[in-house]
């Protein structure tokens, strides 16, 4: 089979596409014939040695795949050969075959296309875990989404609306803001052109927003926190801006607000049963047409460098998917 391999840390140009042996499952593993792989922000981090954990060389990036089960290890009962599935693999997805722990493999609805399925797990799983498990979002509350046109942002807009929230989406261009409105955002903020805190207060009659979803970090974090409501929850999801911000701790004190970490990778590894319930709910909504993955671009596997660079350059509205 063919696989995109990282043999040394660096940018996408350091990766190579090579023939490698087919995979054999270990106990409690599933081997998936990959039809599509969704790209996510960590894929560019892991090939640079900048992610929270690093596999041994050589490895393939790609933590989210959709495909067909081609083999399974001992004691795997919930899926069998031929099943159409999606899996969180952490890495290894940019290949014609991928290995996953059985606990991270989920059947997909019959009406969900492979390209859609390849983008339905990591960002939606993260956003659901953030809004429901970590923030305990209630219908009628307000949610501010930073970096709202990206993968996490797009999923957060859709899920917050589905859960009954009022959504304020923040992005850096008019085109991205229009896209956020198309996903259901009630209000939008062009946060490079206005004072973020002031605009949040204007849109909430001075109260502030109940929840902030922040997959970006960087210079807008403190401004957004200053626009949070009393008893608000600030969800720290990631640092796509490349800068880990620092916050004065008097801010959460004065607002009785919470800084809440969101690490879905740790959640699905350590709480597989709870995560399976979450994914089951997501798959139900995808099957019912209540959620739809917004796919920006689709690339063949051989065009992995262009795809990863497009992701890194923040040119994406929604998801990028590679197909085998």
N, C-alpha and C positions, 0 to 999 in steps of 0.2 A: 504494500500500500504506500501511498505518498503522504508525506507529512512535512509541514513547515517546521524547521528546527532552529532553536536558539542554541548555539555552541559557545558563544561568548556574549557578554553584556554589551549593549549598544542599542542603536536605533533599528528601525525596520529593515534598513539596508544591510544589516549584518545577518539577517535571517536567510536560510537556504531552504529550498524545496527539494527533498530527496526521497528515494525509495527506502523503506524500512520494513522489517518483518511485521507480519500481521500479529495482532494482539491475542493473548490467551488469558482468559479470566482466572483470577485467584478466587478463593472462597469469598462470598458476599460481594462479588463484583459483577458488573454487566459490561459487555463490549457492545458498542453501538456503531453500526454502519452510518457514518455521518452524512446527512443530506445538506445540512446548513448549520453554520456557526455564527452566533451573534457576537459582535465585538463590544467590549466595554472598556471604560477608562483603565482598569487595572491591567489590561493586556499590554499597554505601552509601558506601564511601570515594571511589570514582571520581567520583561526582556532587558530592562536597564538595571535590574538588581535593586529596585527601589520599592518593592512591595513588602507587605508585612511578613510574608514567608516566601521562600525561594526553593524551587525544585532543583535537583542536581542536573548538570548538563549531560547530554543534550535533552532539551524538552521542547514541546510545542506550546505556544500561548493558546488562548482560547478557552474560556471557562464556562461556556454555555452552548450546548449543542442540541439539535433535533435530528432524529433519524430513526433507524429500525434496529431492534435488538437482533444481534447475530450470534451471541453466545452469552451464557451466564454461568456463574460459579455455583458452588454447592450452597444449598439452603436458600437460594433465591426463588421465591414463589409468586411474588406479586406481578412479575412480568415474565414473558417467555419469548422465544425466537419468533420474529415476525411482527411483534408489537411496535406500534408507532409511539415514540417516547420523546421526552425532553429530559435533559440531565444537566446538573451543575457539576462540572468537572474540576473547577479551580484552574487547571491548565490541561493541555493536550487536545484541545478541540479543533485546532487548525490542521486537520488530518482527515484521511478517508475513514479512519476508525478511531474511536476514543474509548477510554476506560473510565468507568465511574463506580463509586461505591453504590451498592444497590439502594441504600437509603436515600440517595439523591436522584433516583430515576423515577419519572412519573409518566404514566400514560397520558396522551393528549386527546382532546375531543376529536371525533371523526371529521368534523368540518374545519379543523384548524390546519391550514397549509403549513408545510415545513418551514418556509421562510418566516412566517409569522411566529411559529412555535419557537424558532431559534432566538427570538427576542422577547419571549414572554416570561422567562424565569428570573433572571438575575435582577433586572431593574424593577420588575413588578413585585418580586419577592422581597426586595429591599424596601420598596416604598410601602408595601402592605405591613411589613414588620415594623417599619418606622411609625406609620400613622396609627396602627391598631395596637400593636404590642407595647411600643415604647411611649407613644403620646396619648394613647387612649382617646383618640379623636371621637367627639360626640357631634351628632347632627346639629347644625346651626352654628357651629364654631367657624372661625376664619383661619385660613391656612395661607401663608406666604411661601412661595417657592422660588428660591434663587437658582440661577442657571436653568430656567424652566423649559428651555427648548431642547435640552439634552435628554439622554435616556432616562435617568432618574427623575428629572424634572417632568418629562412627558408622562411618565407613569404616575407620578405624584398628583399631577393635575387631574388625570382621569379618575384615579382612585378616591381622591378627596371629594370630587364631585359626586361620585357614586355613593359615597358614605354620607352625603348630605351637607358638606361644608361649602362655605363661600371661599373662592380661590382667587388670590392675587398672584399673578405670575410676573417674574422679573427677568428681563433679558436685555441684550445689548444692541439690538437692531430692530427696526420697524418690521422687517420681514419675519424675524423670530417672534416678535410680539403678536403679529397677525396669526402665525402658526399656533401660538399658545391659546389665542381666542378660539381657533378652530377646534381645539381639544376640549373646550368648555370653560376656560378661565373667565371669571366674572369681571375682573379688572386686570390691567397690565401696567407695569412700571418700566420705563426706559431708564435703567438705573445709572447710565453714564451721563444722563442729561438733567437729572433732578436730584435734589437731596433726598436720599432714600427714607430716612427717618421721618422727615416732614411729610412726604407723600403718603407714607403708611398711615400716619396720624390723620391726614385729610380724608383718606378713604375709609377710615374706621370711626369717624366722628370723635377723634381724640383718644379712643380706647386703646388702640394697638391691636395687633393680630394675636390670636390664641396660640398658634403653632407656626414655627418657621422650619422649613425643610431646606437644609444647606448642604448640597454636595460639592460646593465650590470653594469655600474658605476665602482667604485673601482679604482684600481691603473692605469688602462690603459686610463682613461678619458683624463688626461692632455696630455699624449703622443699623443693620437689620435688628440686632438685639435691642438697640435703643428704641425700636419701634414695636417691641413686644408688649403684650398686655400683662396685667397683674395675673399671677399664677400661670403665665405662658410657659410653653415648652419649646426649647430650641434644640432641634434635631441635628446633631453633628454627623453627617453621612460620609463626607469625603472632602478632598482638597484639590479639585480639578484646576484651580487657579495656580497650583504649584507652591503656594505659601500657606503654612500652618499659622493661623492667626492667634494672637493673645488677647484675652479679654480681662478688663478690670473686674475683680470679683465683687465690687460694690454694686455692679449692675444687677446681677441676679438677686443679690440681697435686697436692694431697694424695691424691686418688682416682685419679690417672692416668686421668682421664675426659676425654671430648671434648665440646666445644660444636660442634654441627654445623648449619650453615645449610641450610634446605630452601626453594628457590624454584623451584617447578615451572614457572612461567611462563618463566623463563630457560632451564630445561632443555628444554622442548619447542620453544623457538625455536632454540636453539643445538645441540641434539642430537636432531634429528628422527627419525633412524633408531633410536636407542636408545629414544626415547619410543614409537615405533611398536611396537617389540617389547613394551614394557610394556603398552601399550593392547591389543595382540593377546592377551596373556595374560589381561587383565581381561575382554575380550569373550568369551573362551573360558569363563571361570568364570561370567559372567552367563548365557551360553547354556546351560551345564550346570546352572544353578540353584544353584550353590555360593555365589553372591553375589546379594543383592537390595537395591535401593535403598529405604531406609525413607522414605516420603514422608509428611510431616506434614500439609501443606495444599496444595490446588490452587486457584489463582485464575484467573479470566479476565484477559486482558491489560489490559482497562479498569480493573481493580482493582489496578493496579501500586502505588499509594501505600499501600494497606492491606498489600499483600504485603511491601514494603520496610520498612515500619514494624514489622511482625511480626518480621521478621528482625533489625532493629536492637534490638528490645526483648528479644531473647534468649528468645523464647517458643517456640522451635522445637526439636523432637526429630527429627533427621534433616534432610530437605530440604523446601524450598518450591519449587513449580513453578508457572509461569504458562503458560496455554494460549491459542492464538490462535483 
